[in-house]
Amino acid sequence: MTTQDHQGAAEAEAEAADGQALAASAGGLVYPVAPGYRVKVRQGPGTDTPVVRRLADGARIQIRCQTHGEKVSGPYGTSDIWDNIAPGEYISDTYVRTGSSGTVAPACTN
């Protein structure tokens, strides 16, 4: 790797760290959605609620809060934890790489 490659990698790492810090100061960390999936965003914490939209492949999301709902299986296991990513928008935590099998954000209060 050349010096220029190292500088580019260091700049990319710094930008990623800045993005994480900015998200943290805004109220939460940013997490990657499982690669290769266009995850359905639903109105509530269950597959029986309407789909609001789909996330792009490679999306990164900020978890506002988490709640328990329908148990589903995804690339990161089976869980009943659902991540609230915007008002009225939930995705199963099993599609988000949080590094934890438990909650990583405050409980949602309705």
C-alpha positions as CSV (number, residue, x, y, z in Angstrom):
1,M,0.0,0.0,0.0
2,T,1.4,3.4,-0.9
3,T,1.5,6.5,1.3
4,Q,-1.3,7.9,-0.7
5,D,-3.4,4.8,-0.2
6,H,-2.8,5.0,3.6
7,Q,-3.8,8.7,3.5
8,G,-7.0,7.8,1.7
9,A,-7.9,5.1,4.1
10,A,-7.2,7.3,7.1
11,E,-9.4,10.0,5.6
12,A,-12.2,7.5,5.0
13,E,-11.9,6.3,8.6
14,A,-12.0,9.8,9.9
15,E,-15.1,10.6,7.8
16,A,-16.8,7.5,9.1
17,A,-15.9,8.4,12.7
18,D,-17.2,12.0,12.1
19,G,-20.4,10.5,10.8
20,Q,-20.8,8.3,13.9
21,A,-20.0,11.2,16.2
22,L,-22.5,13.4,14.4
23,A,-25.2,10.7,14.6
24,A,-24.4,10.1,18.3
25,S,-24.8,13.8,19.0
26,A,-28.1,13.8,17.1
27,G,-29.4,11.1,19.4
28,G,-28.2,7.7,18.1
29,L,-25.6,5.8,16.3
30,V,-25.8,4.8,12.7
31,Y,-26.0,1.0,11.9
32,P,-25.6,-0.9,8.6
33,V,-28.5,-2.9,7.2
34,A,-27.6,-6.5,6.2
35,P,-25.9,-6.3,2.7
36,G,-28.0,-7.7,-0.1
37,Y,-31.3,-6.8,1.4
38,R,-33.8,-4.1,0.5
39,V,-35.5,-4.2,3.9
40,K,-39.2,-3.4,4.2
41,V,-40.0,-0.5,6.5
42,R,-43.4,-1.1,8.2
43,Q,-45.9,1.1,10.1
44,G,-45.5,-1.0,13.2
45,P,-43.5,-3.7,14.8
46,G,-44.9,-6.7,12.9
47,T,-45.2,-8.2,9.4
48,D,-49.0,-7.7,9.6
49,T,-48.6,-3.9,9.4
50,P,-48.4,-2.0,6.1
51,V,-45.1,-1.5,4.2
52,V,-44.2,2.2,4.2
53,R,-41.2,1.9,1.9
54,R,-38.1,-0.2,1.3
55,L,-34.5,0.6,2.3
56,A,-31.9,0.6,-0.4
57,D,-29.3,-2.2,-0.4
58,G,-26.4,-1.0,1.7
59,A,-28.5,1.4,3.7
60,R,-27.4,2.7,7.1
61,I,-30.0,3.6,9.6
62,Q,-30.2,5.6,12.9
63,I,-32.3,3.8,15.5
64,R,-34.4,6.3,17.4
65,C,-35.8,3.7,19.8
66,Q,-36.7,0.0,20.0
67,T,-39.7,-2.0,20.9
68,H,-40.8,-5.6,21.1
69,G,-43.2,-6.9,18.5
70,E,-43.6,-9.9,16.2
71,K,-40.7,-12.4,16.4
72,V,-39.0,-12.8,13.0
73,S,-35.9,-14.4,11.6
74,G,-33.3,-12.5,9.5
75,P,-29.6,-12.6,8.6
76,Y,-28.7,-11.6,12.1
77,G,-30.8,-14.2,14.0
78,T,-34.3,-14.4,15.4
79,S,-35.7,-11.7,17.6
80,D,-38.9,-9.8,18.6
81,I,-36.9,-6.4,18.7
82,W,-38.0,-3.8,16.2
83,D,-36.1,-0.6,15.4
84,N,-38.0,2.7,15.0
85,I,-36.1,4.7,12.4
86,A,-38.6,7.5,11.9
87,P,-42.1,8.4,13.1
88,G,-44.3,5.4,12.1
89,E,-41.4,3.5,10.5
90,Y,-40.1,0.2,11.9
91,I,-37.7,-2.5,10.7
92,S,-36.9,-5.8,12.3
93,D,-33.6,-5.7,14.3
94,T,-32.6,-9.0,12.7
95,Y,-31.7,-7.1,9.5
96,V,-29.5,-4.5,11.3
97,R,-25.9,-5.2,12.4
98,T,-25.9,-3.6,15.9
99,G,-23.3,-5.9,17.4
100,S,-25.8,-7.0,20.1
101,S,-28.6,-9.6,20.4
102,G,-30.3,-7.2,22.8
103,T,-31.5,-3.6,22.6
104,V,-29.0,-0.8,21.8
105,A,-31.4,2.2,22.0
106,P,-34.0,3.4,24.5
107,A,-37.4,1.8,24.6
108,C,-40.0,3.5,22.4
109,T,-42.8,5.3,24.3
110,N,-46.0,5.9,22.3
